Amino acid sequence: MNRLRQRTRPQNTLLICDDDQLRQRVEETEQTAQRARIFAEASPDDEAAAQRAVQAEAAAEQARAELDNASEVLTFLALPREVFEELIAQHPPTEKQAEEGAAFNPDTFPAALVSAASFDGMSREDAEELLNGWSTPEANDLWEAAWQVQQKSRVELGKG
């Protein structure tokens, strides 16, 4: 039972990089590495193909490291169930929102959740600023990173 009590909470990360060329280079090097691996696996006796696969993977790893260095990483943790439920209760939907099926107030809850789940200590004011100031897709990604970790399960039901 002690092991179960000491489990770490699920985490989710959001990688933010404004360098489109670097992100494109990572994608290209990963695709090149994948093609090289496939070719090397299809030609197990071809030493040159194996060497190209190793070099392509090294280039992809280097590009990923450069992307990591140029990026901001936000980490979100799953909240304990009671804390999560209390946070939802603190942001009830308006009458109209409830009629539309909302379980919480979508105007106030997202920033509260982003802040509460932030491993990096993001304040609610900062969360509101980012959610309101970023483009819609980026704000949605921020919200999803905090929301999805609350839905993550690491439990598998046994077959039987």
Backbone bond lengths (Angstrom), bond angles and torsions (degrees), N, CA, C in turn:
res aa  C-N    CA-C-N  psi(-1)  N-CA   C-N-CA  omega(-1)  CA-C   N-CA-C  phi
1 M - - - 1.452 - - 1.529 111.21 -
2 N 1.318 116.36 -34.28 1.455 120.40 -179.23 1.530 111.38 -60.32
3 R 1.332 116.10 -39.90 1.471 120.40 178.48 1.524 110.98 -60.83
4 L 1.317 116.53 -39.35 1.461 120.43 178.70 1.524 111.39 -66.92
5 R 1.308 116.28 -36.47 1.463 119.92 179.37 1.530 111.77 -69.30
6 Q 1.323 117.37 -27.14 1.463 121.40 -174.80 1.524 113.70 -94.71
7 R 1.317 117.82 6.04 1.465 120.10 179.73 1.526 110.66 -60.63
8 T 1.310 116.05 143.59 1.456 119.88 174.73 1.526 108.76 -78.59
9 R 1.315 116.08 154.22 1.460 120.42 178.98 1.527 109.36 -77.25
10 P 1.318 117.46 148.85 1.463 120.03 176.15 1.530 110.66 -58.34
11 Q 1.321 114.85 148.14 1.469 121.54 179.27 1.517 110.17 -124.99
12 N 1.322 115.10 156.20 1.451 122.72 174.46 1.523 106.81 -141.82
13 T 1.305 117.13 141.75 1.464 119.45 -179.91 1.524 110.56 -121.39
14 L 1.311 114.01 152.43 1.451 122.68 175.37 1.522 106.69 -123.82
15 L 1.327 115.89 119.58 1.457 122.22 -179.75 1.524 108.13 -97.20
16 I 1.316 117.29 126.24 1.457 122.11 -176.65 1.522 108.60 -121.44
17 C 1.330 115.41 118.13 1.466 120.65 178.37 1.514 108.86 -140.12
18 D 1.301 116.31 127.01 1.461 121.56 -179.06 1.531 113.07 -90.66
19 D 1.320 117.85 -1.79 1.462 121.76 -178.49 1.536 109.55 -89.08
20 D 1.330 115.84 93.47 1.466 120.73 -177.86 1.523 112.18 -62.46
21 Q 1.323 117.51 -36.71 1.470 120.27 -179.94 1.524 110.78 -64.43
22 L 1.304 117.01 -40.28 1.460 120.97 179.11 1.526 110.50 -66.43
23 R 1.329 117.09 -43.64 1.471 119.79 177.77 1.523 110.54 -61.99
24 Q 1.328 116.97 -39.22 1.468 121.36 178.34 1.527 110.25 -65.17
25 R 1.331 116.59 -41.23 1.468 120.05 179.41 1.533 111.00 -63.02
26 V 1.318 116.87 -40.03 1.469 120.51 177.79 1.526 109.27 -60.97
27 E 1.314 116.23 -47.15 1.467 119.98 179.83 1.524 111.32 -59.94
28 E 1.322 116.75 -44.38 1.467 120.61 -179.28 1.524 111.84 -65.83
29 T 1.334 117.36 -42.93 1.469 119.05 -179.44 1.521 111.05 -68.51
30 E 1.326 117.30 -34.14 1.468 119.62 177.19 1.527 110.85 -67.04
31 Q 1.331 116.99 -39.84 1.465 120.33 177.57 1.524 110.76 -65.94
32 T 1.322 117.26 -41.47 1.462 121.29 178.00 1.524 110.54 -62.33
33 A 1.320 116.37 -43.06 1.468 120.64 179.16 1.528 110.74 -63.89
34 Q 1.313 116.70 -40.87 1.461 119.68 179.56 1.532 110.96 -63.95
35 R 1.329 116.59 -44.58 1.474 119.69 177.98 1.521 110.89 -62.54
36 A 1.322 117.10 -41.15 1.462 120.79 -179.99 1.526 111.08 -64.67
37 R 1.336 116.61 -40.30 1.475 120.48 177.24 1.524 111.24 -62.78
38 I 1.316 116.19 -44.30 1.472 120.53 -179.39 1.524 109.65 -62.15
39 F 1.325 116.55 -44.81 1.464 120.03 -179.85 1.524 110.54 -64.67
40 A 1.325 117.00 -42.87 1.476 120.69 -180.00 1.528 111.03 -64.06
41 E 1.323 116.76 -39.76 1.472 119.94 179.01 1.528 111.01 -67.84
42 A 1.332 116.57 -33.44 1.465 120.37 179.52 1.523 111.89 -76.53
43 S 1.336 116.92 -18.10 1.469 122.31 -179.14 1.521 109.34 -127.22
44 P 1.334 118.27 69.47 1.467 120.46 -173.18 1.527 114.52 -62.13
45 D 1.314 118.66 -20.14 1.467 121.10 -179.54 1.531 112.65 -92.18
46 D 1.313 117.53 -2.22 1.462 122.03 -176.97 1.536 109.25 -91.91
47 E 1.339 114.91 98.56 1.470 120.47 -178.81 1.524 112.11 -62.41
48 A 1.323 117.05 -37.86 1.469 120.46 179.73 1.530 110.78 -63.82
49 A 1.323 117.00 -39.38 1.465 120.71 178.36 1.529 110.31 -65.30
50 A 1.312 116.47 -40.87 1.462 120.12 177.77 1.525 110.87 -62.90
51 Q 1.327 116.25 -41.73 1.463 120.72 178.94 1.532 110.89 -65.38
52 R 1.346 117.23 -40.85 1.466 120.14 177.76 1.531 110.79 -62.99
53 A 1.322 116.63 -36.65 1.469 120.33 178.53 1.524 110.73 -65.36
54 V 1.331 116.61 -42.23 1.463 120.74 178.23 1.526 110.45 -63.52
55 Q 1.326 116.86 -43.96 1.469 121.07 179.83 1.531 111.41 -65.99
56 A 1.327 116.16 -40.35 1.468 119.73 179.87 1.526 110.63 -65.80
57 E 1.327 117.32 -39.71 1.460 120.27 178.06 1.523 110.77 -66.43
58 A 1.318 117.17 -38.40 1.477 120.69 177.36 1.535 110.01 -63.28
59 A 1.328 117.15 -40.80 1.467 120.63 178.48 1.526 110.56 -64.78
60 A 1.326 116.77 -39.80 1.467 120.49 178.48 1.531 110.33 -66.16
61 E 1.321 117.55 -41.71 1.466 120.79 177.85 1.524 110.86 -62.38
62 Q 1.330 116.59 -41.10 1.470 120.88 178.43 1.529 110.43 -63.17
63 A 1.324 117.00 -43.46 1.470 120.95 179.91 1.533 110.14 -64.91
64 R 1.337 117.72 -40.89 1.465 120.87 177.74 1.531 110.95 -63.67
65 A 1.322 116.61 -39.04 1.473 120.22 178.17 1.527 110.47 -64.63
66 E 1.321 116.95 -40.99 1.468 120.49 177.65 1.527 110.57 -64.59
67 L 1.332 116.47 -38.82 1.462 120.37 177.41 1.531 110.01 -64.05
68 D 1.324 116.58 -44.46 1.466 120.26 178.27 1.523 111.21 -59.05
69 N 1.326 116.47 -42.37 1.469 120.94 -179.32 1.517 112.40 -67.19
70 A 1.340 117.37 -29.19 1.462 121.80 -177.64 1.530 111.91 -92.92
71 S 1.314 117.05 3.47 1.466 120.68 -172.34 1.524 112.04 -114.20
72 E 1.318 112.88 155.92 1.456 121.26 168.46 1.519 106.07 -97.32
73 V 1.301 117.07 137.23 1.453 121.46 178.65 1.523 108.03 -118.27
74 L 1.318 115.47 122.28 1.455 120.85 174.43 1.518 107.38 -105.37
75 T 1.320 116.15 132.69 1.459 121.46 -178.89 1.524 109.32 -114.56
76 F 1.327 114.92 135.66 1.459 121.35 179.63 1.520 109.16 -122.97
77 L 1.335 115.65 141.28 1.463 122.42 -179.54 1.522 110.05 -113.20
78 A 1.324 115.56 146.95 1.455 119.91 171.78 1.524 108.25 -66.18
79 L 1.305 115.91 135.93 1.454 121.09 178.04 1.522 109.43 -85.14
80 P 1.318 117.82 150.09 1.464 118.94 171.79 1.537 108.80 -57.44
81 R 1.320 116.76 145.51 1.463 121.68 -174.07 1.527 112.49 -51.29
82 E 1.318 117.81 -46.31 1.468 120.37 -179.10 1.522 111.73 -61.34
83 V 1.314 117.02 -40.73 1.463 121.39 -179.91 1.528 109.81 -66.24
84 F 1.327 116.71 -43.89 1.458 121.51 179.62 1.535 110.68 -62.12
85 E 1.329 116.30 -46.16 1.464 119.93 -179.58 1.524 111.43 -65.54
86 E 1.313 117.98 -37.03 1.470 121.56 177.39 1.529 110.19 -66.41
87 L 1.323 116.76 -38.92 1.464 120.47 178.70 1.532 110.16 -63.27
88 I 1.320 116.97 -42.39 1.469 120.30 176.52 1.526 109.90 -62.29
89 A 1.340 116.84 -42.88 1.461 120.77 -179.22 1.532 111.82 -63.53
90 Q 1.317 117.36 -29.28 1.462 121.46 179.05 1.526 112.25 -74.98
91 H 1.333 116.59 -10.90 1.467 120.95 -178.10 1.530 110.07 -130.80
92 P 1.351 115.78 62.92 1.465 118.66 -177.96 1.537 110.52 -68.16
93 P 1.326 115.32 151.58 1.465 118.19 177.93 1.528 110.55 -70.04
94 T 1.318 115.14 153.74 1.461 118.74 171.87 1.523 107.83 -67.70
95 E 1.322 116.51 170.50 1.455 119.98 179.13 1.525 110.94 -56.92
96 K 1.316 116.00 -46.06 1.465 120.53 -179.53 1.532 110.48 -64.04
97 Q 1.324 117.45 -43.78 1.464 121.11 179.63 1.531 110.41 -62.57
98 A 1.333 117.07 -40.20 1.462 120.82 178.62 1.527 110.48 -64.37
99 E 1.331 116.76 -39.93 1.468 120.45 177.13 1.527 111.11 -61.14
100 E 1.315 116.19 -31.20 1.470 121.48 179.59 1.522 111.83 -85.45
101 G 1.341 117.41 1.35 1.457 121.99 174.71 1.519 115.88 95.84
102 A 1.329 117.80 9.68 1.467 120.28 -179.27 1.525 110.83 -72.04
103 A 1.327 115.99 138.99 1.461 121.77 177.76 1.522 111.68 -91.74
104 F 1.339 115.85 -14.97 1.457 122.06 -179.76 1.516 107.84 -151.52
105 N 1.325 116.23 170.12 1.458 120.95 -179.78 1.528 108.86 -81.01
106 P 1.330 117.65 110.79 1.462 119.81 -177.46 1.528 113.81 -69.78
107 D 1.313 117.06 -8.33 1.463 120.05 177.46 1.524 112.17 -86.35
108 T 1.341 117.46 -27.04 1.463 120.22 -175.34 1.528 113.56 -116.17
109 F 1.321 117.38 -30.12 1.459 120.47 -174.05 1.530 114.14 -68.30
110 P 1.339 120.54 -40.93 1.471 118.87 -176.20 1.528 113.92 -55.89
111 A 1.314 118.35 -46.72 1.470 120.04 -179.82 1.530 110.61 -65.63
112 A 1.336 116.35 -37.39 1.462 119.42 178.76 1.526 110.62 -64.54
113 L 1.332 117.51 -41.37 1.460 120.39 179.61 1.520 111.20 -68.94
114 V 1.326 117.38 -45.21 1.467 120.26 179.39 1.526 109.45 -56.35
115 S 1.312 116.47 -44.87 1.462 120.49 -179.85 1.534 111.60 -66.51
116 A 1.322 116.85 -47.00 1.471 120.51 -176.86 1.523 112.09 -65.41
117 A 1.325 117.30 -34.91 1.467 121.25 -176.82 1.525 112.60 -87.85
118 S 1.318 117.47 -10.00 1.458 121.27 -176.14 1.523 111.97 -67.35
119 F 1.309 116.01 120.31 1.460 121.71 175.01 1.524 109.86 -71.98
120 D 1.327 115.81 -24.71 1.460 122.31 -175.36 1.526 113.02 -86.28
121 G 1.332 117.11 1.63 1.458 120.00 177.08 1.514 114.39 76.86
122 M 1.325 117.45 32.90 1.459 120.51 179.45 1.532 109.36 -68.01
123 S 1.314 115.90 130.91 1.463 119.82 178.78 1.526 109.61 -75.84
124 R 1.322 115.10 162.50 1.466 118.84 177.67 1.528 110.44 -64.24
125 E 1.317 116.31 -36.56 1.472 119.87 179.29 1.529 110.34 -63.87
126 D 1.337 116.47 -41.77 1.463 119.85 177.66 1.517 110.66 -64.89
127 A 1.320 116.99 -41.60 1.464 120.62 178.53 1.526 110.60 -61.63
128 E 1.328 116.92 -44.05 1.473 120.54 177.78 1.522 110.78 -61.16
129 E 1.331 115.91 -43.07 1.459 120.12 -179.83 1.529 110.99 -60.69
130 L 1.324 116.90 -45.38 1.466 120.09 -179.47 1.524 111.30 -67.92
131 L 1.314 117.12 -45.69 1.465 120.34 -179.17 1.525 111.80 -62.86
132 N 1.327 117.20 -35.11 1.461 120.77 -179.07 1.526 113.00 -86.55
133 G 1.340 116.91 -25.15 1.458 120.06 -174.06 1.513 115.03 -97.45
134 W 1.306 117.49 -22.34 1.461 120.08 -179.72 1.523 110.07 -80.94
135 S 1.307 115.83 164.89 1.465 120.09 175.12 1.525 108.54 -63.41
136 T 1.314 116.03 161.02 1.466 120.03 -178.33 1.528 112.74 -57.17
137 P 1.349 119.56 -47.56 1.469 117.72 179.64 1.531 113.39 -62.20
138 E 1.331 117.48 -38.95 1.458 120.24 -179.79 1.526 111.42 -70.15
139 A 1.332 117.05 -40.14 1.462 120.54 176.57 1.527 109.77 -63.52
140 N 1.331 116.65 -40.07 1.466 120.26 176.83 1.526 111.19 -62.70
141 D 1.333 117.33 -39.98 1.469 120.71 177.97 1.529 110.99 -62.66
142 L 1.328 116.62 -40.65 1.467 120.82 178.54 1.528 109.99 -63.22
143 W 1.325 116.21 -48.17 1.461 121.04 178.24 1.520 110.72 -60.27
144 E 1.329 117.24 -46.34 1.466 121.58 -178.25 1.527 111.84 -61.98
145 A 1.322 117.10 -37.52 1.469 119.94 179.49 1.527 110.57 -61.71
146 A 1.325 116.84 -40.42 1.470 120.75 179.61 1.528 111.13 -76.97
147 W 1.322 118.12 -37.02 1.461 122.28 -177.76 1.522 111.58 -73.77
148 Q 1.329 117.04 -46.51 1.464 120.47 -174.03 1.522 112.78 -62.07
149 V 1.320 117.56 -35.33 1.466 118.66 -179.82 1.534 110.50 -66.82
150 Q 1.332 116.98 -24.31 1.463 120.31 177.24 1.533 110.93 -72.94
151 Q 1.329 116.33 -19.15 1.459 121.87 -177.59 1.531 112.09 -100.89
152 K 1.318 117.35 -4.87 1.463 122.22 -174.26 1.530 111.22 -75.80
153 S 1.322 114.76 131.77 1.459 120.87 176.34 1.527 108.39 -118.57
154 R 1.301 115.47 137.50 1.472 120.48 175.98 1.517 110.53 -114.70
155 V 1.308 115.38 25.73 1.458 121.77 -178.01 1.515 108.38 -110.50
156 E 1.314 115.65 136.15 1.458 120.73 175.46 1.521 108.18 -117.95
157 L 1.311 114.53 134.67 1.445 119.01 177.38 1.514 108.66 -81.26
158 G 1.313 116.32 133.70 1.463 120.40 179.93 1.508 111.67 -68.31
159 K 1.294 115.77 152.21 1.463 119.96 176.66 1.521 107.90 -81.69
160 G 1.271 115.48 135.33 1.438 114.81 -179.87 1.412 113.70 174.81
